């Protein structure tokens, strides 16, 4: 609890203690023996007024302020009128005194408000933990030493130093040093990430072990940490339809029940249907139970808790409206490269001709590709264990997009596709494996081929299974890759439908067709990470970006960002969303059900003020406790 909440709590405790003492004194008959039957009523009025004012004076002031402002109909107004009305029953000597109920209404209303404040604080803490990733300073090299400067003042390309225990302030590339990075605040992942020279590092991580010299690649305002903070700060502005409905509902509901309570208190006694005191008490009871606290507190709190809980496991939801839509997703469309696959090429097989060593095939290919920075060339050089002596290479050149040729140790080496082989009159044969096939020929003789593929992510198959288990009817994959490669990936992980060899605009058209075919009450989610995915992310009902390594454009266009690039977190995000919506509707049905029942009993004169207190504060506290379950996402 913060200082304000502590003072508030202490004030309520004092008021409750006084209330309990006064109740005990009244019940023992001590007041009546001291002040007589009539005097004891007025003494009770004064004594119960003390805890009432200690606990509720701010609510009374808030009600007066709202009335002056022309906006009286809220919880403070209802509680003030109902509790003061209960005290005013002292002017009807024929009735039993109701000062205890009047004080109890305000006291327990304050307990509920404090409880709400604490619950919101706990939920906000989940989200504000993300705000702790904001760096206070950056160490920049200056005049042979280190100077602490504001991250906003660091230019792109500057060299910064991150010491052990410090937070990485800006995205960059490691120049010197190696270390372990704690990424838990960003991704929810507890396992540290190892980095060394050449590694890309995102801001917001904590450097755990060694000192790192880094060159910044972005200004602070465009770095990962700045983007995340912006997402978190704006999340509460985008409200769900259910949340907006409750807000609108409360606007007309409160005036209606206020005037209904007034009608109950005034019309029957004017019509000669009973004593004024009886009907006024019914009206006051009706007013207490009608307070919409449980709804206006628990529904936004549920969404807030869901967003906060998701952020703890590295899932950023940009608003409760997207959380609500995510709960109704039944079609998930995936981009392939970088989403279901790692997005990096790897050598998956080397097939030499009979009598040839596989290392001979791989080494010749690595030497021929030595001067190329193409992803395929990099994967071959990575697979080759030896050092490349560039002095052995001459006349290396690209062959019109078909591959490369080079002279290695006075022998002509060709590395490329079947068209390159045919162009140079070299023999070759196809491979049954799916992937990019690089044929290798040395001095015109076919040496073998290398199979290169974009490796499927370890949790891709688990992702599709989890989504189907969660109720998703169709998982679709869109890719610009060849059909045989796409179908091989789809068959491996259990994708339901594949569309291959697509341009970016083709992906949008494919999503448009899927949207047109789906049920009006269902939603479609698209998952991608590349800059060419931004148009599709914006067109889908819910756009999900693989955030940590994804492009800025994809993250900006998306509604949900997965910070650790694990597709399995998509199903987890959906489970968080569906749990949140279940709790929202549990609270709506429970609160309205109990209130309607007690309102009817109050109008009939069956419910007393104590039952009304439960109908308001008790229901609100139960709904708040239920809403707080949205923050518990660890086991989802």
N, C-alpha and C positions, 0 to 999 in steps of 0.2 A: 504493500500500500504506500502511496505517496503521502506527503505531509497533510495535504487537504483532506484526503480520505481518512487519515488517522484522527484528525480533529473532528471530522464528521462522525466517525465511529464512536469516539469518546463522548460526544454530545448525546448520541442516541443511547449509549450505555447509561449515562447519568439520568436521562429522561425515563428509560425503562425501569431503573432502580427506584426512582421516585414514584413512578406509576404503580409498581408492585407494592410499595409501602402503603400508598394511599388506598389501594384495593384491599390490602390486608386489614388496615384500620377500619375501613368502611364495612367489610364483611363481619368483623368481630363485634360491630354495634357500638364501637367506641365513640364515633362521631355523634351518634344519636344521643348517647348518654351525656356527652359534653354540651351539645348545642340544641338538644330537643329535636322532635320529629321534623319540624319545619326548618329550623336553623341548620340541621345536618345536611339538608339538600343544598343550601347555599354554600355551606362549608365545603361540601363535596365539589361543588362547581368551582370554587377557588382553588382547591388543592389539585384537582385534575387539570385545571388550566395551566398549572406550572409546568408539568412535563410536556403538555401539548405545545406550549410556546417555545420551550427549550428545543424540542425536536423540529417543530414545524414552522418557525417564524419565517424562514426563507421561502417556503412554499407559499405562505400567505402574501409575502411581498411580491413574489413572482406573479401570483394571480392578479394582484392590484395593478402591477406594471402592465400586464397583458390587456387588462380591461381598459386602461388609459390609452393603450396603443391601438385599441379597436379590434383586438384578436383574442377574445376571452376564452374561447372554447378549447381548453386543453386539460391535461390531467391535473395540473395545479388548481385550476378553477373547480373541477369536479370535487377534488378532495377537500378544498377549502370550504365550499358551500355545504357539502355533506357533513363534515366534522363540526363546523360552526352551527349548522342546523341541529345537530344532535345536542350540542350544548344549549341551544335556544329552547329545547324542550322543557327546560326548567321553568319556563313561563306558562306551562300547562300543568298546574298542580295535580290534576286528576290522573296523570300518567306516572309510570315509574320513571325515575331519573335515568338519563342516558348519557351522562357526562363521561362515564368510563368508556362507553363505545366510541364517543366522539374523540377522546384522547387516543384510543386504540387505533382508530382509523388512520390518524395522522402518524402515530408512532410506527405502525407496521408498513404504512406507505413509505416512510423514510427508510426503514430497514430494506424494503424492496428496491428503492432508488440506490441505496448504498451498494446493495448486492449487484445491481445492474452496472453501476460504475466500476466495481471490481471486475465483473465479467468482461466488460468492454476493455478494461485495462489489460487483462490477461490476453485477450484476443489481439489487441493492438501491439502487445509485447512481441507476439509471434511475427508481426509484420515489421515492427520497428527494429527487430533483431537484424533485419536486412539493412536497415539504415546505418547500422554500425559498420558496414563495409566502407562507408565514406572515409577516405584518407584525410588526415589533417595537414599533411605536408609531403613534399618530395625532396629527396637529397640530390642536389644537382652539383656536378663537378664545376668548381669555380676557383680560379687563381691557385691551383694546386691543392685545394681542400674541398670540403663539402659544405654547402650552404642549404639550409632549410628554406624552401620557398613554397608558396601556394601552388597546388597542382594546376590551377587555372593559368598560371604564368609560365608554365613549361612549354616551350615550343616543340613542334614535331621534329624528330631527329636529334633531340638533346640526349646526352648521356646522363642517366640517373643511377644512383646506387641504393640498393635495398638491403638493409642489414637484417640479421636474424631477429625475429620478433616483430619486424615492421610489416605493415600492409603494403602490398604493391599498389602504388598510387595511379598509374597510367598503363594502358596496354603497351607492350613493347616486345623486343627480341633480346634474348640474353646474349651479351657479347663475351663476358667472362664469368667463370664461377659455376658451381653446381649446387643444388639445394633440393629440399623437399618442400612442397607448397601445400598448405592446408586450404582446401577449397570448400570446406563444409558449409560456410556461410552462403556460398553461391549455389552449390549443387546438392547439398545434403549428403554428400559422399564423405564417409569418415576416413577413407584410405588416402594418405598423402600422395601427391603427384610429384615424380622426379623430373627436374628440369636441368638442362646444361646448355652450353654454348650452342646457339642456333635455334633454341626452342622459343616458340611464341608463348608469351605469358599475358594473361588477362588481369586487369586491375581488380582489386577486392580480395585477392588471395593473401594469406599470411605466409611470409617467408619464415621457415622453421629452423633451418640449420646453417647453410653457408651464405656468405655475402655474394650478391649478384650485381654485376654491372650490366645495365640494360640501355638499349636505344629505343626511345619512344617512337611509336608508329602512328599515334593519333593524338589530337589535342584532348585534354581532359573532358571537355564537354561532349565528345563523341565516343569516349571510352566505354568499356563494358559497365563499369561501376556507375557512371553517370546515367547510362540508359536504364539500368535496373532501378536506380533511385527515382527516376522520372516515372517509370511504370508503377512503382509502389505508391508514390504520392498521388497519382491520378486514379488509382484503382477504385477508391470510394465514390468517385463522381459518376461512374457508369452503373446505374442501378438496374436490377432485374425487374421484369414485368411484375412478378409477385410482390416485390418490395414497393414498387410504385403504386400497385393496387392497394396495398395496406395503407400507404400514406394518403391516397385519395379517399379510401374508405374511412379513415379516422377523421378526415375533414368534415364529412357530412354526418358521420355516425355520432360524434360528440354533441353537436347542436340538437340532433334528433332526440337523443336520450335525455338531454337536459330539459328540453321542452316536454318530453313524455313524463319525466319525473315531476315537473311542475303541474302537468295536467292531473297526474295521479294524486298529488297533494291538495289540489284546489277544487277540481270539478266534482268529485263524489260528495264532499261535505256540503258544497253549495247546493247539490241536488238532494240533500237530506239523507244521504246514504250512510251516515255515521259521523262520529266525532272528528273534529279537526285534528286533534292530536294523533289519532290512529292513522289517518290518511297522510298527514305530514311525515310521520315516521316511515310509512310505506314508501313515500316518495324519496325520502333520504336514503333508505336502504337500497332502493332501485338505483339511485344516483351513484352510490358507492360501488355497487357490483358492476355497473355499466362502464366504468373506467376502462379504456382500451389499452392499458399498460402492457398486458401480456403480449398483445400483437405488435404494437409499435416498438416494443423493446426487443422481443425475441426474434422476429423475422429479420431485421437488419443485422442483429447480432449473429444469427446463424450464418448469413452470407459472409459477414466480416470474419467469423471464425473459420469458415471454409477456405477463404482466401489466405488467411494467416496460416492455417494448418498446411495448405499446399506449399506456401513459401518455405516452410521448414524443411520440406523434402525436395527443394530445388525446382518447384513448379510455380512460375509466376503467372497469375491470372489477372488480366488488365481491368476487370470489373465484374461485379456480381451478375450482370446480364450474360456475360460469356460463361460463367459458372453454371447458370441456369440452362443455357443452350447446350452446353457440353453434356449435361445430364440426359438430354433427349437425342443424342447422336446415335444413329443406327447404321450409318455408312461412313467408313474411314478410308480416305484416299491418300496414298503415299507416293511421294517422289521416291525414286530408287536410290540414286547415287548420293551418298552422304546422309541418308535417312535410314534406309534398311541395310545399306552397305557402308563400308568405312569411307569410301570416296578416295581411297588411295590404292594404286595398282600394286600387286604383288606377283612375283613369280610363283606359280602353283605347280608347275611340272616342267622338266627338261627331258625331251625324248630324242636321244641320239640315234643315228643309224647304226646298224649292226657293226660291232667291232670298234666303235668310237666311244671315247670316255665322255660322260656328261659334262665334266669340268672343261673339256676342250671346246664344247659347243658354247657353254656359258661364258668362258673367258674371251673367246673370239667376239662374241656379241657385246660383251662389256667394253672391250677395246674399241670396237667400231662405233659404239655409242658414247665414247668417252667425252666428247665435246658437246653433247646434246643435253639440254635442260628439259626436254619433254618428259612428262610423267612416266611414260613407258620406259624411256631410257634410264630414268632415275631408279625405277624398280629393278632393272637388270643390273645396274651398278651396285645397288644395295644387296642383291642376292649373291653377287660375286664376292667371295671372301678375300681375294688377294688385292694387293696394291696395283694401281694402273700406272705403268711407266709410259708417259705420253711421248717420250723420245722414240718409241717403237712404232708410232703411228704417223702415217703420212696420207695426204690427199683425202681426208675425211669430208664427206659432203652428203647433204640431203638429196634423196632421189625422188623428186617431184611428188612428195607426199606418200610415197609407197614404202619408204624405209631409208636406210643409210648404206653408204659404201665407204670403205676405207682400206688403205694398204697397211697391213700389220705384219712386221717382219718380212717385208717384200712379198707378202701374199695378199691377194685381193679378197676381202671379206665383205659379203653382202648380208644384211640383216633387214628383213621386212616381210611384206605380205606376198601372196601368190603372184600378184601382178609384177612385183619387183623381180621375182625369180624368172617369170616368163620373159620379161623384158631383156634379161641378161642370158637367156637360154639355159638356165639352170633347172635341173629336174627338182621336183618336190612332191609331197603327198599330203593329204588332209589329215586332220586329227579329230578323234571322236569327242574329245573334251570340249566343253563350252568355255569360250573366252577369246581373248585376242591372241592369234597365232602368229608368232614371229619365226619365219624360216631363216636358217643360217646356211650359207654356202661359202666354201673356201676354195679359191682358184677354180670356181665353176663346179666343184664337187659338193653335192648336198651332204651337210654334216648332221642335220637334224632340225628340230624346232623347239621353241620355248613357248609355254602357255602362260599367259598373263591374265589375271582376273581381278576384278574389284571384289574384295573379300566381304562376305555377308557378316553383319554384326552378330556377335555371340548371342544376343538376346532377341534377335529379330523373330525367330520361330516362336519363342515364348510370348512375344508381343501379340502376334496374330492369334495364338491360342487363348491368351488372356482376354483379348477383345471379344472373341466369339463367346467365351464363357460369361463375359459381362453383358451380353445381349446384343452385340453388334452383329447385324445380319450379313453385311457385305464388306470385305476388305479388298480394295482395288489398288493396283500399282500403275503409275504413269511414268514413262521414261523415254528419253531420247535415244537409248541404247538399242542395239540390234534385237530382233524378236527372239532369236534362239537364246541369247544371253538373258534377256528379261524373263523368258519362260523357265529357264533353268533356276533362276533365283526364286521365282514364284512357286515352282514345284517344291523347292527345298524348304520353304518356310510356311507354305499353306495359304498363299494368296488366292482369293476367289476369282479375280478377274484381272487381266493384263492388257494394257495398251502401250505398244512400243513404237520406237522411231518417231517420237513426237517432237515438234518444235514448241517453244513456249506458248504460242497462241493456240496450238493444238491441245495443250493441257487445259487451257481455259475452256475451250469448246467441249472437251470431254467432261469436265466438271459441270458445265451448263447442262449437258444431256443427262447426267446423273441426277442433278437437282430437279430437272423436269420430270423424271421418272419416279421420284421418291414420294412417300406419303407426306401430305401437307403438315402433319403434326411431328414429323421426324426431322432430324437435322443431319447435315453432312459436314464432316471435318476433313480438312486437308492438312497433311503433315509434310513440311519441306524445310530445306535449309539454304538453298542457293538464291542468288539475286534474281535468277529467272523464275523463281517460285513466287515472288512477291505478288504478281497479278492474280495468281490462283488462290493464294492465301487470303487476299482481300475479297475474292468472289465467293469463297466457301462460307457456310453459316458460321463455322468456327475454324479459324486459321491457327495452326499449331507450328511454331518454329523450333527447330533444334538449335537452341540458343548459344551455348558456350562457344562453339566453333562456327556457328551460322553467320551468314552475311548480315550487315546492318539493315539492308533493305527488307530482308525476310523478317527480322525481329520487329522492325517498325510496322510492317504490314500485318503481323500476326496478332491474335487475340490471347493466345496462351504461349508461353515460352518455356521450353524444357532446358534448364541450365546445364545439364550434364550430358546431353546428346544421346541418352539411352532411350530407344523407342519404347522399351517396356514401361516407361513412366507415363506413356499415353493412357494405358489402361488404368494406371494408378490415379491419374488426373480425373478420369471418368468416374472411378469409384469414389473419389473425394466429392465430385460434383453430385453424384446420385445420393450419397449419404447426406449431403447438405440439403438437397431438395426433400428427402424423406423427413428430415428433422423439421424443416420449414413447415411442411404440411401437417406433421404431427402436432406442432404447436398451434397452427391455425385451427385445426379441427377440435383439439382439446380445449383451447381457450374459448372459442365460440360456443362449443357444446355446453361447457360448465356455466358460462355466463348466461346463455339463453335459459337454461334450466332454473338458475337462481333468480333471474329477472322475472320469470313467470311466477315463481314462488313469492318474490317480494311484492309483485303487483297484487297477488291474492292474499297478502298479509301473513303468509306462512313462514317466510324467511325472516330471521331477525338480523340485527346489525352485525353480530359476530359472524354469521354465515356470509354476510355481504363482504366482510373483511377478508375471509378466506377466498371468496369468489374473485376478489381483486388481487390482493397481495399474494395470497397463497398460490393462485394460478400463475401469477407473474413469475414468482420464484421458481416454481416447477418448470415453467417454460424456459426460463433463463438457464437453469441447470441442464435442461435438455439441449438447448442451443450451444452450450459450452462443449458438448460432445463433438461438435464439428471440428474442433481444434485437434482432436485425437486422431491422427492419420498414420501413425507409425506402423500399425499392423495392416493397413490397407494395401 
